[in-house]
Structure formats: C-alpha cells, structure tokens
C-alpha cells in the first residue's frame, strides 16, 4: 500500500462530481482490482470507527455507511446482497443472532 498517496482514500462514486459542482477540481484515479479490495477493507475500518464514535442520533447513518461498504466488499468477492443475506440467515439459524443479548464470560 505504500505506493498509494498518503492522504488518498476511497470515496463514494459521486463525490468528485459534488466537489466539481462546488467549484473545485478533485485529484482522482481509478483503483485497480488489488487496490480496490485493499481500499474497501480500509474503508470498512474507517466506517466502523465512525459508527463506534457516533451518538444514537448519528448511529443509523453511520451504520448505513458500514452496510454500503459491506455490500461493495461482497460484490468484489462475487457475492450478491441476496447471497450475503442467505449466508447470514444460515449462520443465524445454526448459531443464533444477537437479539437475546447473551453475554458469555467463559466456561465452567
């Protein structure tokens, strides 16, 4: 990753257009497949950190950003949103979800 500019990051597709409409010219490039996957992983960490730092009012919007990156990562792996949901459902059926708020401290 050292070959990438230190202050560069993956942004949503419309961000360059929005910047142009505001009167500035963004410096951009299109990531190749390897860079894209790495940048998506970085972006997931960034979005999760923003969610963790958000208050309850901001949390839904930040969680939507996390989901957007998750869907992009899935697509990059060749998995559709529907396939991802089926995988999630299968895991929930086998191991449960988190609705019951179970906290484990170890075994006896």
C-alpha positions in Angstrom: 0.0 0.0 0.0 3.0 2.3 0.2 2.7 3.2 -3.4 -0.6 5.0 -2.8 -0.7 8.6 -1.8 -0.7 9.0 2.0 -3.8 11.2 2.1 -5.8 9.4 -0.6 -8.8 7.3 0.2 -11.7 5.5 -1.4 -14.7 7.8 -1.8 -18.3 7.3 -2.9 -18.8 7.5 -6.7 -20.5 10.9 -6.8 -18.0 12.7 -4.5 -15.9 14.0 -7.4 -19.0 15.4 -9.1 -20.1 17.1 -5.9 -16.7 18.6 -5.5 -16.7 19.9 -9.1 -20.2 21.4 -8.6 -18.7 23.2 -5.6 -16.1 24.8 -7.8 -13.0 22.7 -7.1 -11.3 20.0 -9.2 -10.6 16.7 -7.3 -7.4 14.8 -8.0 -8.6 11.2 -8.5 -7.7 7.9 -10.1 -9.5 4.6 -10.6 -8.2 1.8 -8.4 -7.2 -1.5 -10.0 -8.7 -4.6 -8.5 -6.0 -5.1 -5.9 -6.0 -1.6 -4.7 -9.8 -1.5 -4.7 -10.1 -4.5 -2.4 -7.5 -3.1 -0.1 -9.2 0.3 -0.1 -12.5 -1.3 0.7 -11.1 -3.1 3.7 -9.6 0.2 4.9 -12.9 2.0 4.3 -14.7 -0.7 6.4 -12.4 0.1 9.3 -12.9 3.8 8.8 -16.7 3.5 8.7 -16.8 1.1 11.7 -14.8 3.6 13.7 -17.2 6.4 12.7 -20.1 4.2 13.8 -18.4 3.4 17.2 -17.9 7.1 17.8 -21.4 8.2 16.8 -24.1 9.1 19.2 -27.5 7.4 19.0 -28.9 10.1 16.6 -25.9 9.7 14.1 -25.6 5.9 14.5 -28.1 4.8 11.9 -26.5 6.9 9.2 -23.0 5.6 10.1 -24.4 2.1 10.2 -25.8 2.6 6.7 -22.3 3.6 5.6 -20.9 0.4 7.1 -23.5 -1.6 5.2 -22.6 0.2 1.9 -19.0 -0.9 2.3 -20.0 -4.4 3.2 -22.1 -4.7 0.1 -19.2 -3.4 -2.0 -16.9 -5.9 -0.4 -19.4 -8.7 -1.1 -19.7 -7.7 -4.7 -16.0 -7.6 -5.1 -15.9 -11.2 -3.8 -18.6 -12.1 -6.3 -21.4 -12.4 -3.7 -24.7 -10.6 -4.3 -26.6 -8.9 -1.5 -29.1 -11.7 -1.7 -26.4 -14.4 -1.4 -24.9 -12.5 1.6 -28.3 -12.4 3.3 -28.7 -16.1 2.7 -25.3 -16.8 4.3 -26.3 -14.5 7.2 -29.6 -16.3 7.6 -28.0 -19.8 7.6 -25.5 -18.7 10.3 -28.3 -17.2 12.3 -30.3 -20.4 12.0 -27.3 -22.5 13.0 -25.8 -20.3 15.7 -28.4 -17.8 16.5 -28.4 -14.0 16.2 -27.9 -11.4 18.9 -31.5 -10.5 19.8 -31.3 -12.2 23.2 -28.4 -10.1 24.4 -26.4 -13.1 25.6 -23.0 -12.2 27.1 -20.6 -15.0 27.8 -17.7 -14.9 30.3 -16.2 -18.3 29.7 -16.9 -22.0 30.6 -17.0 -23.9 33.8 
